[in-house]
Amino acid sequence: MIANNDMNNQLPKALKTVFDELGILKHLRKAGITKGLGFTCAYIFKLIFSLIFEGKNWYMLLEGKKSDDLPEKNAIYRFLNNSKYNWRRFLLSLSAATISKVSTLTGNKRPKVLIVDDSSYERNRSKKVELLARCFDHASQKMRYYKGFRMLTLGWSDGTTFMPIDFSLLSSMKAKLNGINEKIDKRTSGYKRRREALQKAPEQLPDMIKRALSKGIDASYVLMDSWFTQPPLIKDIVNQGLDVIGMVKATNQRYLVNNKRVGLKELYRLAAPTKHHKSILRSIHTTMANGVDVKVVFVRNRNKKREWLAILSTDCTLTEQEIIRIYGMRWDIEVFFKTTKSLLKLQKEFQGRSYDSMIAHTTIVFTRYIVLSWQHRCSTDERTLGGMFYELCDEINELDWAVALQQLIELFEDVLKKTNQKLKKLIKSQLHQWFSALPSYIKAYLPNLCCES
């Protein structure tokens, strides 16, 4: 895995290149995630980061042959449980820098969007997890309750690449099962995130978007589903200079048409039919009750063809087709949730009880996704993120035999030093002939011998 005597060469070449290119460890230091004694934070971060690609968990590593070179379990959990580490600053800095690189590969005419959504973060078998709550999964077909958190996430997309920017693990004031640990220093960033966990999602989103914009992240629209398209939140986002595109449902929300307040169903009857596309039924320009001008497009529900869905846009200059096309980019965050849970072991790899450990591990999982997204964007072939993930796993397996081969070469060199000059020259000549016949991808793992030859 990662040898203690080679702390500067801990990652496979593909990952090491991306770490250097994105400056991941530099962002880690800038966020104040450092310590003075023992294993460095950078070392432990890379160790945890690489676990998923190794196909092992922490227990299996400690039971393996290389356990003597690894830090103890307590060192890992001290790193994850530290409430002073500002993981939000690290993730925001890393994602902003990576998005800046991605933007240079994106055409100016392609829309760039922020996407807001939440997903379940389950801890059903836990009892003593800090701020554990009983949450309702509105996205599940079973409409069930679970123990855990709601993972509110803000991401960026240009239609090709998705990058997570910020997140919050939401508990509940009314349904929480455990409270905040009283021993936590109230001056730390960890305590501030605990206080945020007890807020509602619409209260946190304006600050999330504000932090993203302050980092220079370029976006024109904020995409959201019907759970977030509330008039106060929409107005707050519009005041920050962004337009909102989101699905709306028939609730108590009212729209102004000819100085008359109407609901969504009556708005559908007043909307003018469209003739350009069969799936686009109607559209209308209107004003929300809080004074925000919007364009509402009614489209056919593909699952229930007799019903319709409504998509709202605060950018009234867009055509109906453009509104639907941009809103379709919201699907990127659903792919992100599926990838982090199925492939990157979100909520499964570490079962810590402290709120800080869940924040730290979730940030590391998001960093894995950023690395995969950047490699996927830079690659010339059309590999999926899943394929990229398994290729990195294969490369780490290759690293094991590469290290063994390097050690074998070093053993030969030690033997050569003890032989006479004529035999030494003969063996070395044979060894160089064997090396020159090797494929280039194997030679890449033996730079020392290559230089000598």
C-alpha positions in Angstrom: 0.0 0.0 0.0 1.8 3.1 1.2 5.2 2.5 2.8 6.4 4.6 5.6 9.9 4.8 4.3 8.7 6.3 1.0 6.2 8.9 1.9 6.8 11.0 -1.2 5.9 8.2 -3.6 2.7 6.8 -2.1 0.3 6.9 -5.0 0.2 5.1 -8.4 1.4 7.2 -11.3 -2.0 8.1 -12.6 -3.2 9.4 -9.2 0.1 11.0 -8.4 0.0 13.0 -11.6 -3.5 14.2 -10.9 -2.6 15.1 -7.3 0.3 17.3 -8.6 -1.8 18.8 -11.4 -4.7 19.8 -9.2 -2.5 20.7 -6.3 -4.6 18.7 -3.9 -2.1 18.7 -1.0 -1.5 22.5 -1.5 -5.2 23.1 -1.0 -5.1 20.8 2.1 -2.4 23.0 3.7 -4.2 26.2 2.8 -7.3 25.0 4.6 -5.2 24.6 7.8 -5.4 20.8 7.7 -1.9 20.2 9.1 -0.3 18.9 12.3 3.2 19.1 13.9 3.9 15.5 15.2 3.6 12.0 13.9 2.4 11.1 10.4 1.5 14.2 8.4 -2.0 15.0 7.4 -1.0 14.8 3.7 0.2 11.2 4.3 -3.0 10.1 6.1 -5.2 11.9 3.6 -3.5 10.0 0.7 -3.7 6.8 2.7 -7.5 7.1 3.1 -7.9 8.4 -0.4 -6.3 5.3 -1.9 -8.2 2.7 0.2 -11.1 2.4 -2.3 -8.7 1.8 -5.3 -6.9 -0.8 -3.3 -10.1 -2.8 -2.8 -9.4 -3.0 1.0 -10.8 -1.5 4.2 -8.7 -0.2 7.1 -9.1 -3.4 9.1 -7.8 -5.5 6.3 -4.8 -3.3 5.9 -3.9 -3.5 9.6 -4.2 -7.3 9.5 -2.0 -7.5 6.4 1.8 -7.9 5.9 2.4 -4.1 5.6 0.8 -3.1 8.9 4.1 -2.3 10.5 4.6 0.6 8.0 1.1 2.0 8.6 -0.2 4.4 11.3 -2.3 2.9 14.1 -6.1 3.0 13.9 -6.3 5.7 16.6 -4.1 8.0 14.4 -6.6 7.7 11.5 -9.6 8.4 13.7 -7.9 11.4 15.4 -7.4 12.8 11.9 -11.0 12.3 11.0 -12.4 13.5 14.3 -10.5 16.8 14.5 -13.1 19.6 14.7 -10.5 22.3 13.9 -9.9 21.1 10.3 -11.8 23.3 7.9 -12.9 20.7 5.3 -15.3 23.1 3.7 -12.5 25.5 2.8 -10.5 22.7 1.4 -13.3 21.3 -0.8 -14.3 24.8 -2.0 -10.8 25.7 -2.9 -10.1 22.5 -4.7 -13.3 22.5 -6.7 -13.0 26.1 -7.7 -9.4 25.6 -8.9 -10.5 22.4 -10.9 -13.5 24.2 -12.3 -11.3 26.9 -13.5 -9.2 24.3 -15.4 -12.3 22.7 -16.8 -13.7 26.0 -18.0 -10.8 26.5 -20.3 -11.9 23.3 -22.1 -15.5 24.5 -22.3 -16.9 26.7 -25.1 -18.2 30.1 -24.2 -21.7 29.4 -25.6 -22.2 26.3 -23.4 -24.2 27.2 -20.3 -22.6 26.6 -16.9 -24.9 25.9 -14.0 -25.0 25.3 -10.3 -27.1 22.3 -9.3 -28.8 21.9 -5.9 -30.2 18.6 -4.5 -30.2 16.4 -1.5 -29.8 12.7 -1.0 -30.1 10.3 1.9 -27.0 9.6 4.1 -28.1 6.5 6.0 -26.8 5.2 9.3 -29.7 2.8 10.1 -27.7 0.5 12.3 -26.3 3.3 14.5 -27.6 4.5 17.8 -25.0 6.9 19.3 -23.9 8.8 16.2 -23.8 12.6 16.9 -26.8 14.5 15.6 -28.4 11.3 14.3 -32.0 12.0 13.1 -35.0 10.3 11.8 -35.3 11.5 8.2 -38.0 11.0 5.5 -36.7 9.8 2.0 -39.0 11.7 -0.4 -36.9 10.5 -3.4 -37.6 6.8 -2.7 -40.5 5.1 -4.4 -41.3 3.5 -1.0 -41.5 7.0 0.7 -39.8 5.6 3.8 -38.1 6.8 6.9 -34.5 6.1 7.8 -31.9 7.0 10.5 -29.2 9.3 9.3 -28.9 12.7 7.6 -30.0 14.5 4.5 -26.9 15.3 2.4 -27.6 18.7 0.9 -25.2 19.2 -2.0 -24.2 22.1 -4.3 -22.4 21.1 -7.6 -21.3 22.7 -10.8 -21.7 21.4 -14.3 -21.1 22.4 -17.9 -23.1 19.5 -19.3 -20.1 17.2 -19.6 -18.3 17.4 -16.2 -19.8 17.6 -12.8 -17.9 18.9 -9.8 -19.1 18.9 -6.1 -18.6 22.3 -4.5 -20.2 22.2 -1.0 -22.4 20.1 1.1 -24.0 19.9 4.5 -25.2 16.8 6.4 -28.6 18.0 7.7 -30.1 16.7 11.0 -33.4 17.9 12.3 -34.5 20.1 15.3 -37.7 18.1 15.7 -36.7 14.6 14.7 -33.1 14.4 16.0 -32.2 11.3 18.1 -28.9 12.6 19.5 -27.6 16.1 20.2 -24.3 18.0 19.8 -21.3 16.7 21.8 -20.9 19.2 24.6 -17.1 18.8 24.7 -16.7 20.4 21.2 -15.0 23.8 21.2 -17.6 26.3 20.0 -14.9 28.4 18.3 -14.1 25.6 15.8 -15.4 25.1 12.2 -16.7 21.7 13.3 -19.0 23.3 15.8 -20.3 25.8 13.2 -21.1 23.0 10.9 -23.0 21.2 13.7 -25.1 24.4 14.1 -25.8 24.5 10.4 -26.9 20.8 10.5 -29.9 21.9 12.6 -31.0 24.5 10.0 -33.4 23.9 7.1 -32.1 23.4 3.6 -33.5 26.7 2.1 -31.7 28.6 4.9 -28.3 27.2 3.9 -28.5 27.4 0.1 -28.0 31.2 -0.3 -24.8 31.1 1.8 -23.6 28.0 -0.2 -24.1 29.9 -3.5 -22.5 33.0 -2.1 -19.4 31.1 -1.1 -19.2 29.5 -4.5 -19.5 32.8 -6.3 -16.9 34.5 -4.0 -14.4 31.8 -5.2 -14.8 32.9 -8.8 -16.9 29.9 -9.9 -18.6 30.8 -13.2 -22.3 30.0 -13.5 -25.4 31.5 -15.0 -28.2 29.3 -13.7 -29.1 27.4 -10.6 -31.0 24.2 -11.2 -33.2 22.6 -8.6 -36.2 20.2 -8.3 -39.6 21.0 -6.9 -38.5 20.6 -3.3 -36.5 23.8 -3.5 -38.4 26.1 -5.8 -39.8 28.2 -3.1 -40.5 31.9 -3.8 -38.2 33.3 -1.0 -35.3 31.2 -2.1 -35.8 32.0 -5.8 -35.8 35.7 -5.0 -32.7 35.4 -2.9 -30.8 33.6 -5.7 -32.0 36.1 -8.3 -30.7 39.0 -6.1 -27.2 37.3 -6.2 -27.2 37.7 -10.0 -28.2 34.2 -11.0 -31.2 32.8 -12.8 -33.2 29.9 -11.5 -34.6 27.0 -13.5 -36.6 24.4 -11.5 -39.6 22.2 -11.5 -42.7 23.4 -9.7 -45.7 21.5 -8.3 -49.3 22.6 -7.7 -49.0 24.0 -4.2 -50.3 27.1 -2.5 -47.8 29.1 -4.5 -49.5 31.9 -6.5 -48.8 33.7 -9.8 -50.0 37.0 -11.0 -51.9 37.1 -14.4 -53.8 40.3 -15.2 -53.6 41.4 -11.6 -55.2 38.2 -10.5 -53.6 35.5 -8.3 -53.9 32.0 -9.7 -52.6 28.6 -8.9 -50.5 26.4 -11.1 -53.5 24.4 -12.5 -55.3 27.6 -13.5 -52.1 29.0 -14.9 -52.0 25.9 -17.2 -55.4 26.7 -18.5 -54.4 30.3 -19.2 -51.1 29.4 -20.9 -50.9 29.5 -24.7 -50.5 26.2 -26.5 -47.3 25.6 -28.4 -47.0 24.0 -31.8 -43.3 23.4 -32.2 -42.9 20.2 -30.2 -45.3 17.5 -29.2 -43.9 17.1 -25.7 -44.0 20.8 -25.0 -47.7 21.6 -24.3 -47.9 25.3 -23.2 -45.9 28.2 -21.9 -46.7 31.5 -20.3 -44.9 34.7 -19.0 -46.1 35.6 -15.5 -45.0 37.0 -12.2 -44.6 35.3 -8.9 -46.4 36.7 -5.8 -43.1 38.1 -4.6 -42.5 40.2 -7.8 -40.1 37.9 -9.6 -40.8 37.6 -13.4 -40.8 34.0 -14.6 -41.6 31.9 -17.6 -43.4 28.6 -17.0 -43.2 25.8 -19.5 -45.6 22.9 -19.3 -44.4 19.6 -20.7 -45.9 16.1 -21.1 -45.2 13.7 -18.3 -43.6 10.7 -20.0 -44.6 8.3 -17.2 -48.3 9.5 -17.2 -49.1 10.9 -20.6 -52.4 12.4 -19.5 -50.6 14.6 -16.9 -48.1 17.5 -17.3 -45.0 18.8 -15.5 -44.2 22.5 -15.0 -40.7 24.0 -15.3 -40.1 27.5 -14.1 -37.3 29.9 -15.4 -36.5 33.4 -14.2 -34.7 34.0 -17.5 -37.6 34.9 -19.7 -35.4 35.3 -22.8 -34.9 31.6 -23.1 -37.0 29.5 -25.5 -39.0 26.6 -24.3 -36.5 24.1 -25.8 -33.6 25.9 -24.1 -35.3 25.8 -20.7 -35.9 22.1 -21.0 -32.4 21.4 -22.3 -30.7 23.3 -19.5 -32.9 21.8 -16.9 -31.9 18.3 -18.2 -28.3 19.1 -16.9 -29.7 18.6 -13.4 -29.4 14.8 -13.9 -25.6 15.1 -13.5 -26.1 15.4 -9.7 -28.1 12.2 -9.6 -25.3 10.4 -11.4 -22.9 11.9 -8.8 -25.0 10.5 -5.9 -25.1 7.1 -7.5 -21.4 7.0 -8.2 -20.3 8.1 -4.7 -22.5 5.6 -3.0 -22.0 2.6 -5.3 -18.4 2.9 -6.3 -16.7 5.3 -3.8 -18.2 3.9 -0.6 -19.8 7.0 0.7 -21.4 6.4 4.2 -19.9 2.8 4.3 -16.1 3.0 4.5 -15.8 4.5 8.0 -18.4 4.1 10.7 -17.4 6.9 13.1 -19.7 8.3 15.7 -18.6 11.9 15.6 -20.1 14.5 13.2 -16.5 15.6 12.3 -15.6 12.1 11.0 -18.6 12.0 8.7 -17.8 15.5 7.3 -14.1 14.6 6.8 -14.8 11.2 5.1 -17.5 12.7 2.9 -15.1 15.4 1.8 -12.5 12.8 0.9 -15.1 10.8 -1.1 -16.0 14.0 -3.0 -12.3 14.6 -3.7 -12.1 11.1 -5.2 -15.0 12.1 -7.5 -13.2 15.3 -8.5 -10.1 13.4 -9.4 -12.1 10.9 -11.5 -14.1 13.7 -13.2 -10.9 15.6 -14.1 -9.2 12.5 -15.5 -12.4 11.6 -17.4 -12.5 15.1 -18.9 -8.8 15.0 -19.9 -8.9 11.5 -21.4 -9.2 11.3 -25.2 -11.4 8.2 -25.2 -15.0 8.0 -24.1 -14.6 6.0 -20.9 -17.3 6.2 -18.2 -16.5 7.3 -14.6 -17.1 3.7 -13.6 -14.5 2.4 -16.1 -12.0 5.1 -15.0 -12.5 3.9 -11.4 -11.8 0.3 -12.2 -8.7 1.2 -14.3 -7.3 3.0 -11.3 -7.9 -0.1 -9.2 -6.0 -2.2 -11.8 -3.1 0.3 -11.8 -2.7 -0.1 -8.1 -2.6 -3.8 -8.5 0.1 -3.4 -11.2 2.0 -1.2 -8.7 2.4 -4.3 -6.4 4.3 -6.3 -9.1 6.2 -3.3 -10.2 7.6 -2.8 -6.7 8.4 -6.5 -6.5 10.2 -6.3 -9.9 12.2 -3.3 -8.7 13.2 -5.1 -5.6 14.3 -8.1 -7.7 16.5 -5.7 -9.8 18.0 -4.3 -6.6 18.8 -7.8 -5.4 20.6 -8.6 -8.6 22.7 -5.4 -8.2 23.6 -6.4 -4.6 24.8 -9.8 -5.9 26.8 -8.2 -8.7 28.7 -6.1 -6.2 30.0 -9.3 -4.6 31.1 -11.1 -7.8 34.4 -10.7 -9.7 34.7 -8.1 -12.5 34.4 -10.5 -15.5 31.3 -12.3 -14.2 29.8 -9.0 -13.1 30.2 -7.6 -16.7 28.6 -10.7 -18.2 25.6 -10.7 -15.9 25.0 -7.0 -16.4 25.2 -7.3 -20.1 22.6 -10.1 -20.1 20.4 -8.0 -17.7 20.5 -5.0 -20.0 19.6 -7.2 -23.0 16.6 -8.6 -21.1 15.5 -5.1 -20.2 15.8 -3.7 -23.7 13.4 -6.4 -24.9 10.7 -5.5 -22.3 7.5 -3.6 -23.4 7.6 0.1 -22.8 4.9 0.1 -20.2 7.0 -2.2 -18.0 10.1 -0.1 -18.6 8.2 2.9 -17.1 8.2 1.2 -13.7 12.0 0.7 -13.8 13.5 4.1 -14.3 16.8 3.4 -12.5 17.8 0.5 -14.7 16.7 2.5 -17.8 19.1 5.3 -16.8 21.9 2.9 -16.2 21.4 1.2 -19.6 
